[in-house]
Amino acid sequence: MHGQPERPFRESDLEDPAYRLRLLRKLNCLFAVLEVATARVKRALAQPDSDLERLSRIRTNLGSTMDVCRRAKNALERQEGLPEGLPENLAAIAGGRGQRLPEGARVEMRSRAEFECFSAMG
């Protein structure tokens, strides 16, 4: 991304203030995206023809993700270490060895056009 190749995560990275600052910036960007998505879901729920079950699931997932991000931000700001057993999970994810999800499990879109629109955004 910035000329540096990605390398596997190491817990010692958390001791580097620049690394922590970079993670906090990423978390703040993620908060902004999640807040916009939450507002869109809230607006969609107010529509008379909305899919209440689907939108409620999405709202719950967004809320859970926000909670995880808040805990991560608090831990970074307090300069806490990671919980036991977590670094190897992060290294596995960063190394691309994650489990492949079945087709359609990654997103919940209303239409193929909506999916293509978000895919084009990256």
C-alpha positions as CSV (number, residue, x, y, z in Angstrom):
1,M,0.0,0.0,0.0
2,H,2.6,2.6,1.1
3,G,5.5,0.8,-0.5
4,Q,5.9,-1.6,2.4
5,P,4.9,-5.2,1.8
6,E,2.5,-6.6,4.3
7,R,4.0,-9.0,6.9
8,P,2.3,-11.2,9.4
9,F,1.1,-9.5,12.6
10,R,3.2,-9.8,15.7
11,E,2.1,-8.7,19.2
12,S,5.4,-6.7,19.5
13,D,4.0,-4.4,16.8
14,L,1.6,-3.0,19.4
15,E,4.6,-1.5,21.3
16,D,5.3,0.8,18.3
17,P,3.5,4.1,18.8
18,A,3.3,4.7,15.0
19,Y,1.7,1.3,14.5
20,R,-0.9,2.0,17.2
21,L,-1.6,5.4,15.7
22,R,-2.1,3.8,12.3
23,L,-4.5,1.3,13.8
24,L,-6.4,4.0,15.6
25,R,-6.8,5.9,12.3
26,K,-8.1,2.8,10.6
27,L,-10.6,2.3,13.5
28,N,-11.8,5.9,13.2
29,C,-12.4,5.4,9.5
30,L,-14.3,2.2,10.2
31,F,-16.4,4.0,12.8
32,A,-17.4,6.5,10.2
33,V,-18.4,3.8,7.7
34,L,-20.4,1.9,10.3
35,E,-22.2,5.1,11.4
36,V,-23.2,5.9,7.9
37,A,-24.4,2.3,7.3
38,T,-26.3,2.4,10.6
39,A,-28.0,5.6,9.6
40,R,-29.0,4.1,6.2
41,V,-30.4,1.0,7.9
42,K,-32.4,3.2,10.3
43,R,-33.7,5.3,7.4
44,A,-34.6,2.1,5.5
45,L,-36.4,0.7,8.6
46,A,-38.7,3.7,8.5
47,Q,-39.9,2.9,5.0
48,P,-43.3,1.2,4.8
49,D,-42.1,-1.6,2.4
50,S,-38.9,-2.4,4.3
51,D,-37.7,-5.9,5.0
52,L,-37.8,-5.6,8.8
53,E,-36.2,-9.0,9.5
54,R,-33.2,-8.5,7.1
55,L,-32.7,-4.8,8.2
56,S,-32.9,-5.8,11.9
57,R,-30.2,-8.4,11.4
58,I,-28.0,-5.9,9.6
59,R,-28.5,-3.4,12.4
60,T,-27.6,-6.0,15.0
61,N,-24.5,-6.9,13.1
62,L,-23.5,-3.3,12.7
63,G,-24.0,-2.7,16.4
64,S,-21.9,-5.7,17.3
65,T,-19.1,-4.6,15.0
66,M,-19.2,-1.1,16.6
67,D,-18.9,-2.7,20.0
68,V,-15.8,-4.7,19.0
69,C,-14.3,-1.6,17.4
70,R,-14.9,0.4,20.6
71,R,-13.2,-2.3,22.7
72,A,-10.3,-2.3,20.3
73,K,-10.0,1.4,20.4
74,N,-10.1,1.5,24.2
75,A,-7.4,-1.2,24.4
76,L,-5.2,0.7,21.9
77,E,-5.6,4.0,23.8
78,R,-4.8,2.3,27.1
79,Q,-1.9,0.5,25.5
80,E,-3.1,-2.9,26.6
81,G,-1.9,-6.1,25.2
82,L,-4.1,-8.5,23.3
83,P,-6.0,-11.3,25.0
84,E,-4.3,-14.7,25.2
85,G,-4.6,-16.8,22.1
86,L,-5.6,-13.9,19.8
87,P,-2.2,-13.2,18.1
88,E,-2.1,-16.5,16.3
89,N,-5.7,-15.9,15.0
90,L,-4.7,-12.5,13.7
91,A,-1.6,-13.9,12.1
92,A,-3.7,-16.6,10.3
93,I,-6.1,-14.0,9.1
94,A,-3.4,-11.6,7.9
95,G,-1.6,-14.5,6.2
96,G,-4.7,-15.2,4.1
97,R,-5.3,-18.6,5.5
98,G,-8.9,-17.8,6.5
99,Q,-11.7,-20.1,5.8
100,R,-13.4,-19.5,2.4
101,L,-17.1,-18.7,2.8
102,P,-19.7,-20.1,0.5
103,E,-21.0,-17.9,-2.4
104,G,-23.3,-15.2,-1.1
105,A,-22.3,-15.5,2.5
106,R,-20.1,-12.4,2.5
107,V,-22.8,-9.8,1.7
108,E,-26.5,-9.3,2.0
109,M,-27.6,-7.0,-0.8
110,R,-31.0,-6.2,-2.2
111,S,-30.0,-6.8,-5.8
112,R,-27.1,-7.8,-8.1
113,A,-26.8,-4.1,-9.1
114,E,-26.3,-3.1,-5.5
115,F,-23.6,-5.8,-5.1
116,E,-21.8,-4.6,-8.3
117,C,-22.0,-1.0,-7.1
118,F,-20.3,-1.8,-3.8
119,S,-17.8,-4.2,-5.5
120,A,-16.8,-1.3,-7.8
121,M,-16.0,0.8,-4.7
122,G,-13.5,-1.8,-3.5
